[in-house]
């Protein structure tokens, strides 16, 4: 006889809760694993995470979601990267692309050839050799090519979407697969007297929900992992001092940009995220260096269009749980950790945690080696994102406001010190086995914020100077020609999201109404 199914109880909806629910529902048959999600409409969610990384496209594919339907229902647009304005110094602009710069030649990374040309007196912009950056600058979009030899295969894409609508979309998908959702608030948590494991949640209605494994997606409050199991928090404010955000939507005006924009401000930075129906905006700032009143003034003075609501304040602390998986409870999303939204990593960190859980899925008797490996992998993800975010703040030599002077002079983690030293020497970027952000991402921020290596890989000398410049010119020309042939981002979104069935139905209803 087969053993009873594992009972998985997810506390909290939002993006993290419903991503976890959808992933588990997709990965396991109900006779092996039953999933139940408890959430309350009376408890709000943060819901401003509207920009994503390309991995969310992979997640949607894993669920076999229809991409056009998903984009219609979440008011989504495409995203090829993030534009950073005024970071190194006022007036600067660079793009962190979701793709590479150039293409390797003879097994040597393209960046090394570019370095050689620059260090021999040729004033070449690294962005001219990135297909997704060129598309961003010209407000273009098209799907990447499957032909690995094509310059049009050198990028991927993510989305801008309404996170609240995405959670609703995943809820509809999950319930369609048989997942049970319970509306309710937890008023008590029952622990096993001997093991300290969570045995049941008591709801306000009086219902008692038992489970074998509990996933805490209750947001910053961490009802299970923190309030019940008392798992501590590792504070990273010393490196990431911003602890507030004001968020406000505004009317959409101007071009539909295929990128997120992050503009440095006097005490933090401002995001701009284009959706189909509106533009999302926010100001991430440090309460040490400005007031909430001044932050609101700066934010509202720098909107593209008319605000559609009053700014909403969100308070946070950058850091992570000391252990995300403790006993039979796994924290995912904000309950596990939070790294400010500078590189759109919050949804990714929830997604990757759900992925690791599926890979390391336990039995009813949890092997501590399994939970230990999960925590090791999650810790790697958080630490590598942390270092990447710190780099943005630390490498701002041209900014002189108090926040930026603090960031320039602060002692950064030794892991980042080592990365920067290696890059400054020869332009090498360590390629991770695990963890987010490829060498191309680091190169974009390093070069965009004025960190240039003093040397280069001598293998780049294998080409003659004439051949090197000819290849660089040819590559730039291929990018320019292909980008010129791309449709505009606005046109692509309009055509891609067009619902022929709905349009046909509307047309038929119109004909009927007019006789």
ROPA-663842 format. One record per residue (C-alpha): residue number from 0; residue in three letters; x, y, z. Coordinates in steps of 0.05 Angstrom, whole numbers, plus 32768, in hexadecimal, padded with zeros to 4 digits. Layout:
<pts>
PT seq type    x    y    z
PT NUM  Ala    X    Y    Z
...
</pts>
This chain:
<pts>
PT seq type    x    y    z
PT   0  Unk 8000 8000 8000
PT   1  Unk 8018 8046 7FF0
PT   2  Unk 8025 8077 8029
PT   3  Unk 7FF5 80B2 8034
PT   4  Unk 8005 80F1 800D
PT   5  Unk 8031 8126 802C
PT   6  Unk 8006 815F 8045
PT   7  Unk 8023 81A1 8031
PT   8  Unk 8005 81E0 8050
PT   9  Unk 8018 8224 8033
PT  10  Unk 8009 8260 805F
PT  11  Unk 8000 829F 8037
PT  12  Unk 7FF0 82AF 7FEF
PT  13  Unk 800F 82E7 7FC7
PT  14  Unk 8043 82D8 7F93
PT  15  Unk 806E 82AC 7FBF
PT  16  Unk 8034 8282 7FD9
PT  17  Unk 8014 8277 7F96
PT  18  Unk 8056 8269 7F72
PT  19  Unk 8065 8234 7FA7
PT  20  Unk 8020 8217 7FA1
PT  21  Unk 8022 8215 7F55
PT  22  Unk 8068 81F6 7F54
PT  23  Unk 8057 81BF 7F85
PT  24  Unk 8014 81B1 7F63
PT  25  Unk 8037 81AB 7F20
PT  26  Unk 8072 8181 7F3A
PT  27  Unk 804E 814C 7F62
PT  28  Unk 8010 8120 7F59
PT  29  Unk 7FDA 812C 7F8D
PT  30  Unk 7FDF 80E4 7FA6
PT  31  Unk 8027 80F3 7FBA
PT  32  Unk 8020 813B 7FD2
PT  33  Unk 7FE1 8161 7FE5
PT  34  Unk 7FE9 81AD 7FE6
PT  35  Unk 7FBC 81DC 800C
PT  36  Unk 7FC4 8228 800E
PT  37  Unk 7FA8 8253 8046
PT  38  Unk 7FA2 829E 803B
PT  39  Unk 7F75 82D7 8052
PT  40  Unk 7F5B 830E 8026
PT  41  Unk 7F5C 833A 8065
PT  42  Unk 7FA8 8337 8067
PT  43  Unk 7FC9 8362 8032
PT  44  Unk 8006 834F 8009
PT  45  Unk 8041 837B 7FF5
PT  46  Unk 8030 8373 7FAC
PT  47  Unk 8060 83A5 7F8A
PT  48  Unk 8090 8373 7F6C
PT  49  Unk 807E 8380 7F24
PT  50  Unk 80C1 8375 7F02
PT  51  Unk 80E0 8330 7EFA
PT  52  Unk 811C 8309 7EE1
PT  53  Unk 811C 82D8 7EA6
PT  54  Unk 8115 829C 7ED5
PT  55  Unk 80CB 82AC 7EDE
PT  56  Unk 80C2 829C 7E94
PT  57  Unk 80E0 8257 7EA3
PT  58  Unk 80AF 8250 7EDD
PT  59  Unk 8074 825F 7EB1
PT  60  Unk 808D 822C 7E7E
PT  61  Unk 8093 81F8 7EB6
PT  62  Unk 8049 8203 7EC4
PT  63  Unk 8039 8200 7E79
PT  64  Unk 8017 8244 7E7F
PT  65  Unk 8000 8266 7E3F
PT  66  Unk 802D 82A3 7E3A
PT  67  Unk 7FFD 82D1 7E16
PT  68  Unk 7FC5 82C0 7E47
PT  69  Unk 7FF3 82CD 7E82
PT  70  Unk 8007 8310 7E66
PT  71  Unk 7FC0 8326 7E59
PT  72  Unk 7FA9 8313 7E9E
PT  73  Unk 7FE3 8335 7EC2
PT  74  Unk 7FE9 8373 7E95
PT  75  Unk 8030 835D 7E86
PT  76  Unk 8065 8379 7E59
PT  77  Unk 80A9 835D 7E46
PT  78  Unk 80EB 836D 7E68
PT  79  Unk 8130 8369 7E49
PT  80  Unk 8157 8388 7E82
PT  81  Unk 815C 83C1 7EB3
PT  82  Unk 8173 8407 7EA4
PT  83  Unk 819B 8429 7EDB
PT  84  Unk 819B 8475 7ED9
PT  85  Unk 81C9 84A4 7F01
PT  86  Unk 81EB 846C 7F28
PT  87  Unk 8235 8476 7F1A
PT  88  Unk 8228 84C0 7F15
PT  89  Unk 81F0 84EE 7EFF
PT  90  Unk 81E1 84EA 7EB5
PT  91  Unk 81FA 84A3 7EAC
PT  92  Unk 81D0 846B 7E91
PT  93  Unk 81DF 8421 7E87
PT  94  Unk 81B5 83E2 7E7D
PT  95  Unk 81BD 839F 7EA0
PT  96  Unk 81A5 8372 7E68
PT  97  Unk 8186 832C 7E6A
PT  98  Unk 81BB 8314 7E3A
PT  99  Unk 8204 8315 7E29
PT 100  Unk 8232 8349 7E0B
PT 101  Unk 8248 8331 7DC7
PT 102  Unk 825A 82E8 7DBB
PT 103  Unk 8297 82C0 7DD0
PT 104  Unk 82CE 82BB 7D9B
PT 105  Unk 82FD 8280 7D9B
PT 106  Unk 82E5 826C 7DE0
PT 107  Unk 82F9 82AF 7DFE
PT 108  Unk 82C1 82DA 7E1D
PT 109  Unk 82AE 8315 7DF2
PT 110  Unk 82BA 8345 7E2C
PT 111  Unk 8304 8336 7E2A
PT 112  Unk 8309 834B 7DE1
PT 113  Unk 82E3 838B 7DF2
PT 114  Unk 8313 8399 7E2B
PT 115  Unk 834E 8390 7DFD
PT 116  Unk 8332 83C1 7DCB
PT 117  Unk 8322 83F4 7E01
PT 118  Unk 8366 83EE 7E21
PT 119  Unk 8386 83FA 7DDD
PT 120  Unk 8363 843D 7DD4
PT 121  Unk 8321 842B 7DB2
PT 122  Unk 82E6 844F 7DD1
PT 123  Unk 82B2 8418 7DCB
PT 124  Unk 8272 8414 7DF4
PT 125  Unk 8266 83CE 7E0F
PT 126  Unk 821A 83D8 7E08
PT 127  Unk 8221 83DC 7DBC
PT 128  Unk 8230 8391 7DBC
PT 129  Unk 81F3 837A 7DE3
PT 130  Unk 81B6 8367 7DBB
PT 131  Unk 8184 8371 7DF5
PT 132  Unk 81A2 83B5 7E06
PT 133  Unk 819B 83CC 7DBF
PT 134  Unk 8152 83B4 7DBF
PT 135  Unk 8146 83DA 7E00
PT 136  Unk 8164 841A 7DE5
PT 137  Unk 8137 8416 7DA7
PT 138  Unk 80F8 83FF 7DCE
PT 139  Unk 80F6 83BE 7DA6
PT 140  Unk 80E3 8376 7DB8
PT 141  Unk 80DF 8333 7D97
PT 142  Unk 80E6 82EB 7DAF
PT 143  Unk 812D 82D0 7DB2
PT 144  Unk 8144 82A1 7D7B
PT 145  Unk 814E 8257 7D88
PT 146  Unk 818B 8257 7D5A
PT 147  Unk 81C7 825B 7D89
PT 148  Unk 81F3 8276 7D51
PT 149  Unk 81C5 82B2 7D47
PT 150  Unk 81D2 82F4 7D6A
PT 151  Unk 8187 82F3 7D77
PT 152  Unk 8191 82B8 7DA8
PT 153  Unk 81BE 82DF 7DD7
PT 154  Unk 8188 82F7 7E07
PT 155  Unk 814D 82E2 7E30
PT 156  Unk 8113 8309 7E4C
PT 157  Unk 80E8 8313 7E8A
PT 158  Unk 80A8 8338 7E98
PT 159  Unk 808A 8374 7EBA
PT 160  Unk 8047 8360 7ED8
PT 161  Unk 8016 8371 7F0F
PT 162  Unk 802C 8343 7F47
PT 163  Unk 7FE7 8341 7F67
PT 164  Unk 7FC9 832B 7F24
PT 165  Unk 8000 82F7 7F1C
PT 166  Unk 7FEF 82D9 7F60
PT 167  Unk 7FA6 82D6 7F4A
PT 168  Unk 7FBA 82B6 7F09
PT 169  Unk 7FE2 8280 7F2D
PT 170  Unk 7FA9 8275 7F5E
PT 171  Unk 7F79 8268 7F24
PT 172  Unk 7FAC 8239 7F04
PT 173  Unk 7FBA 8213 7F45
PT 174  Unk 7F70 820B 7F58
PT 175  Unk 7F65 81F2 7F12
PT 176  Unk 7F97 81BB 7F22
PT 177  Unk 7F71 81A7 7F60
PT 178  Unk 7F95 81D0 7F96
PT 179  Unk 7F6B 81E0 7FD3
PT 180  Unk 7F6A 8228 7FEA
PT 181  Unk 7F50 823B 802E
PT 182  Unk 7F3A 8281 8041
PT 183  Unk 7F4D 828E 8089
PT 184  Unk 7F7B 82AB 80BD
PT 185  Unk 7FA8 8283 80EA
PT 186  Unk 7F9C 828F 8134
PT 187  Unk 7FC6 8256 8152
PT 188  Unk 7FFE 8228 813F
PT 189  Unk 8005 81E3 815F
PT 190  Unk 804B 81C9 8169
PT 191  Unk 8060 8182 8178
PT 192  Unk 8076 8181 81C1
PT 193  Unk 80B0 8152 81B3
PT 194  Unk 80CC 8167 816F
PT 195  Unk 80B6 81AF 816C
PT 196  Unk 8099 81A3 8126
PT 197  Unk 805A 81C7 8110
PT 198  Unk 8020 8197 8112
PT 199  Unk 7FE4 81C3 8103
PT 200  Unk 7FC9 8209 80F7
PT 201  Unk 7F89 821F 8118
PT 202  Unk 7F60 8251 80F0
PT 203  Unk 7F33 8288 8108
PT 204  Unk 7EF8 825E 80F1
PT 205  Unk 7F0C 8227 8121
PT 206  Unk 7F25 81F7 80EC
PT 207  Unk 7F66 81D3 80FB
PT 208  Unk 7F93 81C6 80BF
PT 209  Unk 7FC6 8190 80C9
PT 210  Unk 8003 8186 809E
PT 211  Unk 8046 8164 8095
PT 212  Unk 806B 819E 8076
PT 213  Unk 805A 81E8 807F
PT 214  Unk 8070 821E 804E
PT 215  Unk 8071 8264 806C
PT 216  Unk 805F 8298 8038
PT 217  Unk 8042 82C8 806B
PT 218  Unk 806F 8302 8056
PT 219  Unk 809B 832C 8083
PT 220  Unk 8077 8316 80C2
PT 221  Unk 808D 82CD 80B9
PT 222  Unk 8054 82B2 80E3
PT 223  Unk 8070 826B 80E4
PT 224  Unk 80BB 8270 80D9
PT 225  Unk 80C4 82AE 8105
PT 226  Unk 808A 82B8 8135
PT 227  Unk 8080 826E 8143
PT 228  Unk 80C3 824C 8139
PT 229  Unk 80EC 8289 814D
PT 230  Unk 811E 8283 8113
PT 231  Unk 814B 82C0 8114
PT 232  Unk 815A 82F3 80DF
PT 233  Unk 819D 8307 80C1
PT 234  Unk 819D 8353 80B7
PT 235  Unk 81C1 836E 8079
PT 236  Unk 81AF 83B7 8083
PT 237  Unk 81F9 83C7 808D
PT 238  Unk 8202 83BA 8042
PT 239  Unk 81BD 83C9 8027
PT 240  Unk 81A6 8405 8050
PT 241  Unk 8164 8414 802C
PT 242  Unk 812B 83FF 8059
PT 243  Unk 80EE 8422 803C
PT 244  Unk 80C9 8425 7FFA
PT 245  Unk 8090 8451 7FE2
PT 246  Unk 8068 8433 7FA8
PT 247  Unk 8037 8457 7F7B
PT 248  Unk 8019 8446 7F36
PT 249  Unk 8010 847C 7F02
PT 250  Unk 7FF0 8482 7EBE
PT 251  Unk 8018 8463 7E86
PT 252  Unk 8034 8496 7E55
PT 253  Unk 806A 8495 7E20
PT 254  Unk 808E 8458 7E05
PT 255  Unk 8080 8412 7E20
PT 256  Unk 80C8 8404 7E35
PT 257  Unk 80E1 83BB 7E33
PT 258  Unk 8109 83C7 7E72
PT 259  Unk 8103 83DB 7EBB
PT 260  Unk 8123 841E 7ECE
PT 261  Unk 8148 842A 7F10
PT 262  Unk 815C 8472 7F1B
PT 263  Unk 818A 8485 7F54
PT 264  Unk 816D 84BB 7F81
PT 265  Unk 8189 84E2 7FBC
PT 266  Unk 817B 84AD 7FF0
PT 267  Unk 816E 846E 7FC7
PT 268  Unk 8151 845F 7F83
PT 269  Unk 8110 8462 7F5C
PT 270  Unk 80F1 8429 7F33
PT 271  Unk 80C7 8430 7EF5
PT 272  Unk 80A3 83F2 7EDB
PT 273  Unk 8078 83F5 7E9C
PT 274  Unk 8039 83CB 7E9B
PT 275  Unk 8004 83C9 7E65
PT 276  Unk 7FD2 83F2 7E8D
PT 277  Unk 7FFD 841E 7EBA
PT 278  Unk 8044 842B 7ED1
PT 279  Unk 805D 8413 7F14
PT 280  Unk 808A 8442 7F3B
PT 281  Unk 80AD 8441 7F7E
PT 282  Unk 80E4 8462 7FA5
PT 283  Unk 8111 8434 7FCF
PT 284  Unk 8134 845D 8003
PT 285  Unk 8159 845D 8045
PT 286  Unk 8137 847B 8082
PT 287  Unk 817D 848D 809C
PT 288  Unk 8186 84BF 8063
PT 289  Unk 8142 84DC 8054
PT 290  Unk 80FB 84E2 806F
PT 291  Unk 80BC 84C0 8054
PT 292  Unk 80A0 8505 8044
PT 293  Unk 80DD 8517 801A
PT 294  Unk 80DD 84D3 7FF8
PT 295  Unk 8094 84DC 7FE4
PT 296  Unk 80A4 8521 7FC8
PT 297  Unk 80DE 8505 7F9E
PT 298  Unk 80B4 84CB 7F84
PT 299  Unk 8078 84F3 7F70
PT 300  Unk 80A3 8528 7F4E
PT 301  Unk 80C2 84F3 7F21
PT 302  Unk 8086 84CD 7F04
PT 303  Unk 8078 84C7 7EBA
PT 304  Unk 802D 84D0 7EC2
PT 305  Unk 7FF6 84E1 7EF2
PT 306  Unk 7FF8 84B8 7F33
PT 307  Unk 7FBE 8487 7F39
PT 308  Unk 7FC2 8480 7F85
PT 309  Unk 7FE6 849C 7FC2
PT 310  Unk 802C 8480 7FCE
PT 311  Unk 802B 8442 7FF9
PT 312  Unk 8062 8438 802D
PT 313  Unk 8084 83F5 8035
PT 314  Unk 80B8 83E9 806B
PT 315  Unk 80EB 83B2 8068
PT 316  Unk 812F 8399 807F
PT 317  Unk 815F 8379 804E
PT 318  Unk 8177 8335 8067
PT 319  Unk 8163 82ED 806C
PT 320  Unk 814E 82B7 809D
PT 321  Unk 8186 8293 80C0
PT 322  Unk 8165 8254 80A6
PT 323  Unk 812D 8253 8073
PT 324  Unk 811D 820A 8081
PT 325  Unk 8117 81FB 80CB
PT 326  Unk 80F7 81BB 80E6
PT 327  Unk 80BA 81AF 80B8
PT 328  Unk 80B1 81F8 80A3
PT 329  Unk 80CD 8219 8065
PT 330  Unk 80CB 8264 805C
PT 331  Unk 80C3 827C 8015
PT 332  Unk 80BE 82C4 7FFC
PT 333  Unk 80C1 82FE 802D
PT 334  Unk 80BD 82CF 8069
PT 335  Unk 8100 82B2 8052
PT 336  Unk 8124 82F3 8042
PT 337  Unk 8121 8334 801D
PT 338  Unk 8153 8357 7FF1
PT 339  Unk 813B 839A 7FD8
PT 340  Unk 811D 839A 7F91
PT 341  Unk 8158 83BA 7F6C
PT 342  Unk 8163 837D 7F3F
PT 343  Unk 811C 8361 7F42
PT 344  Unk 8132 8323 7F69
PT 345  Unk 80F9 8318 7F9B
PT 346  Unk 80CD 82ED 7F6D
PT 347  Unk 810B 82C7 7F56
PT 348  Unk 811F 82B7 7F9E
PT 349  Unk 80DA 829B 7FAC
PT 350  Unk 80DB 8273 7F6B
PT 351  Unk 8120 8255 7F77
PT 352  Unk 810D 8241 7FBE
PT 353  Unk 80D0 821C 7FA4
PT 354  Unk 80FD 81FB 7F70
PT 355  Unk 812F 81E4 7FA4
PT 356  Unk 80F6 81C9 7FCF
PT 357  Unk 80DE 819E 7F94
PT 358  Unk 8124 8184 7F88
PT 359  Unk 812F 8174 7FD2
PT 360  Unk 80E8 8160 7FE4
PT 361  Unk 80E8 813B 8026
PT 362  Unk 80C3 8101 8044
PT 363  Unk 8096 8108 8080
PT 364  Unk 80D4 80FC 80AB
PT 365  Unk 8100 8136 8095
PT 366  Unk 814A 8126 808C
PT 367  Unk 8172 8161 80A8
PT 368  Unk 81A3 8158 806F
PT 369  Unk 816C 816A 803F
PT 370  Unk 8158 81A9 8064
PT 371  Unk 81A1 81BA 806D
PT 372  Unk 81AE 81B6 8022
PT 373  Unk 8171 81E0 8014
PT 374  Unk 818A 8216 8043
PT 375  Unk 81D0 8213 8024
PT 376  Unk 81B4 821F 7FDF
PT 377  Unk 8184 8256 7FF4
PT 378  Unk 81BC 8279 801A
PT 379  Unk 81E8 8278 7FDC
PT 380  Unk 81B0 8299 7FB4
PT 381  Unk 81A6 82D0 7FE8
PT 382  Unk 81F0 82DF 7FF1
PT 383  Unk 81FF 82E4 7FA8
PT 384  Unk 81C3 8312 7F9B
PT 385  Unk 81D9 833A 7FD8
PT 386  Unk 821F 8345 7FBD
PT 387  Unk 8205 8359 7F79
PT 388  Unk 81D6 838D 7F98
PT 389  Unk 820C 83A9 7FC5
PT 390  Unk 8238 83B3 7F87
PT 391  Unk 8205 83E5 7F6B
PT 392  Unk 8209 840F 7FA9
PT 393  Unk 8253 8409 7FB7
PT 394  Unk 826A 841B 7F70
PT 395  Unk 824C 8461 7F6D
PT 396  Unk 828A 848D 7F6E
PT 397  Unk 8267 84C8 7F4D
PT 398  Unk 822F 84CF 7F80
PT 399  Unk 823B 84FC 7FBC
PT 400  Unk 81FA 84FA 7FE5
PT 401  Unk 8200 84DD 802C
PT 402  Unk 81E1 8499 801A
PT 403  Unk 8210 8490 7FE0
PT 404  Unk 824E 84A7 8006
PT 405  Unk 823B 8473 803B
PT 406  Unk 8234 843D 8006
PT 407  Unk 8277 844F 7FE5
PT 408  Unk 829E 844A 8026
PT 409  Unk 827B 8410 8049
PT 410  Unk 829F 83CE 8056
PT 411  Unk 8280 839C 8025
PT 412  Unk 827F 8350 802D
PT 413  Unk 82C1 832D 8020
PT 414  Unk 829F 8304 7FE9
PT 415  Unk 8291 8344 7FC3
PT 416  Unk 82D7 8361 7FD0
PT 417  Unk 82F4 8323 7FB0
PT 418  Unk 82C6 8326 7F73
PT 419  Unk 82D7 836F 7F67
PT 420  Unk 8322 8363 7F6E
PT 421  Unk 8321 832B 7F3B
PT 422  Unk 82F9 8355 7F0A
PT 423  Unk 8326 8392 7F11
PT 424  Unk 8363 8368 7F02
PT 425  Unk 8351 8344 7EC2
PT 426  Unk 8306 834D 7EB6
PT 427  Unk 82F5 8307 7ECD
PT 428  Unk 82B1 82F9 7EEC
PT 429  Unk 82A6 82B9 7F12
PT 430  Unk 8271 828D 7EF3
PT 431  Unk 8245 826E 7F29
PT 432  Unk 822F 8226 7F2C
PT 433  Unk 81F5 823B 7F57
PT 434  Unk 81D8 8280 7F62
PT 435  Unk 81BD 82B9 7F39
PT 436  Unk 81DE 82EA 7F09
PT 437  Unk 820D 82D6 7ED1
PT 438  Unk 824F 82F7 7EBF
PT 439  Unk 822A 8323 7E8D
PT 440  Unk 8201 8341 7EC6
PT 441  Unk 823F 8352 7EEF
PT 442  Unk 8262 836F 7EB2
PT 443  Unk 8227 839D 7EA4
PT 444  Unk 8228 83BA 7EEA
PT 445  Unk 8274 83BD 7EEF
PT 446  Unk 827C 83E2 7EAD
PT 447  Unk 823D 840B 7EB5
PT 448  Unk 8256 8427 7EF7
PT 449  Unk 829C 8434 7EE0
PT 450  Unk 82C4 83F8 7EF9
PT 451  Unk 82F5 83E6 7EC2
PT 452  Unk 832B 83B0 7EC6
PT 453  Unk 8374 83C3 7EC0
PT 454  Unk 8383 8386 7E95
PT 455  Unk 8362 8351 7E6A
PT 456  Unk 8368 8307 7E5A
PT 457  Unk 83A4 8301 7E2C
PT 458  Unk 8380 82CD 7E03
PT 459  Unk 835C 8308 7DE4
PT 460  Unk 839E 8318 7DC1
PT 461  Unk 8395 82DC 7D94
PT 462  Unk 8371 8308 7D61
PT 463  Unk 8396 833E 7D3B
PT 464  Unk 8381 8386 7D4A
PT 465  Unk 8363 838C 7D04
PT 466  Unk 833B 834B 7D0B
PT 467  Unk 8323 835E 7D51
PT 468  Unk 8307 83A1 7D3B
PT 469  Unk 82E8 8382 7CFD
PT 470  Unk 82C4 834E 7D28
PT 471  Unk 82AC 8382 7D59
PT 472  Unk 8291 83AC 7D21
PT 473  Unk 826F 8371 7D00
PT 474  Unk 824F 835D 7D41
PT 475  Unk 8234 83A3 7D4E
PT 476  Unk 821A 83A5 7D07
PT 477  Unk 81F5 8363 7D0F
PT 478  Unk 81D4 837C 7D4E
PT 479  Unk 81BF 83BE 7D2F
PT 480  Unk 81A1 839D 7CF1
PT 481  Unk 817A 8369 7D19
PT 482  Unk 8160 839A 7D4D
PT 483  Unk 8149 83C9 7D15
PT 484  Unk 811D 8391 7CFB
PT 485  Unk 80FC 8383 7D3F
PT 486  Unk 80B6 839C 7D4D
PT 487  Unk 80AC 83D0 7D83
PT 488  Unk 80A0 83B6 7DC8
PT 489  Unk 805B 83D7 7DCA
PT 490  Unk 8047 83B7 7D88
PT 491  Unk 8060 8373 7D9C
PT 492  Unk 803B 8374 7DDF
PT 493  Unk 7FFB 838B 7DBD
PT 494  Unk 7FFE 8354 7D88
PT 495  Unk 8017 831D 7DB6
PT 496  Unk 7FE2 8329 7DEB
PT 497  Unk 7FA9 8332 7DB9
PT 498  Unk 7F72 8301 7DCB
PT 499  Unk 7F53 82EB 7D89
PT 500  Unk 7F1C 82C3 7DAB
PT 501  Unk 7F07 82FD 7DD7
PT 502  Unk 7F0A 832E 7D9D
PT 503  Unk 7EE0 82FF 7D72
PT 504  Unk 7EAD 82F7 7DA9
PT 505  Unk 7EA9 8343 7DB4
PT 506  Unk 7EA0 834D 7D69
PT 507  Unk 7E68 831B 7D67
PT 508  Unk 7E46 833C 7DA2
PT 509  Unk 7E4C 837F 7D80
PT 510  Unk 7E2C 8364 7D40
PT 511  Unk 7DF3 8346 7D6A
PT 512  Unk 7DE9 8387 7D90
PT 513  Unk 7DE5 83AF 7D4F
PT 514  Unk 7DB7 837E 7D2D
</pts>
